[in-house]
Amino acid sequence: MSQKATTADERFLIRLYQTAQSSGDLLSKLQYLGIARSMGLKENALKNMIKHLAQANLICKLDEASIRLTSRGCDLVSELLDL
């Protein structure tokens, strides 16, 4: 079984997906700062990541501290995880 290489953006999306999945709703509101800190992401890199993921319609920014995955983001993570 081969493993695909993942970017930091993809790893962040996967972690968001897993967090949302544990809450029971994949489209739930997520506080992303704690998730990013647990991954060791720097604040500047995180801001850029959020901006680009939102532009790609993979996440939706709700306010300064929370986001949610879009259905397109969930589909991408499903493909990455081979679900």
C-alpha positions as CSV (number, residue, x, y, z in Angstrom):
1,M,0.0,0.0,0.0
2,S,1.5,3.3,-1.1
3,Q,1.1,6.4,1.0
4,K,0.5,9.8,-0.7
5,A,2.7,12.7,0.3
6,T,0.6,15.5,1.9
7,T,1.2,19.2,2.1
8,A,0.7,21.2,5.3
9,D,-2.6,22.5,3.9
10,E,-3.8,18.9,3.4
11,R,-2.7,17.8,6.9
12,F,-4.6,20.8,8.3
13,L,-7.7,19.9,6.4
14,I,-7.5,16.3,7.5
15,R,-7.2,17.4,11.1
16,L,-10.2,19.7,10.7
17,Y,-12.2,16.8,9.2
18,Q,-11.2,14.5,12.1
19,T,-12.2,17.1,14.7
20,A,-15.5,17.8,13.0
21,Q,-16.1,14.0,12.6
22,S,-15.6,13.5,16.3
23,S,-18.2,16.2,17.1
24,G,-20.7,14.3,14.9
25,D,-21.3,16.9,12.3
26,L,-18.8,17.4,9.4
27,L,-20.1,20.9,8.7
28,S,-19.9,22.1,12.3
29,K,-18.2,25.3,13.5
30,L,-14.6,24.7,14.4
31,Q,-12.2,26.8,16.5
32,Y,-9.1,26.4,14.4
33,L,-6.4,28.0,16.6
34,G,-6.1,25.1,18.9
35,I,-5.9,22.6,16.1
36,A,-3.2,24.7,14.3
37,R,-1.2,25.1,17.5
38,S,-1.3,21.3,18.1
39,M,0.2,20.8,14.7
40,G,2.9,23.4,15.3
41,L,1.8,25.9,12.6
42,K,3.0,29.4,12.9
43,E,0.5,32.3,13.0
44,N,1.6,33.9,9.7
45,A,1.5,30.5,7.9
46,L,-1.9,29.8,9.4
47,K,-3.4,33.1,8.2
48,N,-2.1,32.4,4.6
49,M,-3.4,28.8,4.8
50,I,-6.9,29.9,5.9
51,K,-7.0,32.6,3.2
52,H,-6.1,30.2,0.4
53,L,-8.3,27.3,1.6
54,A,-11.2,29.8,1.7
55,Q,-10.5,31.0,-1.8
56,A,-10.4,27.4,-3.0
57,N,-13.9,26.9,-1.4
58,L,-12.6,24.1,0.9
59,I,-13.4,26.0,4.1
60,C,-15.7,28.8,5.1
61,K,-14.5,31.4,7.5
62,L,-17.2,32.3,10.0
63,D,-15.4,34.8,12.2
64,E,-11.9,35.6,13.4
65,A,-11.6,32.4,15.4
66,S,-13.8,29.9,13.7
67,I,-14.3,28.2,10.4
68,R,-16.1,25.2,9.0
69,L,-15.4,22.7,6.2
70,T,-17.4,23.0,3.0
71,S,-18.9,20.0,1.3
72,R,-16.1,20.4,-1.3
73,G,-13.5,20.3,1.5
74,C,-15.1,17.2,3.0
75,D,-15.0,15.5,-0.4
76,L,-11.3,16.3,-0.8
77,V,-10.4,14.9,2.6
78,S,-12.4,11.8,1.8
79,E,-10.3,11.3,-1.3
80,L,-7.1,12.0,0.6
81,L,-8.0,9.4,3.2
82,D,-9.4,7.0,0.5
83,L,-12.8,6.8,2.2
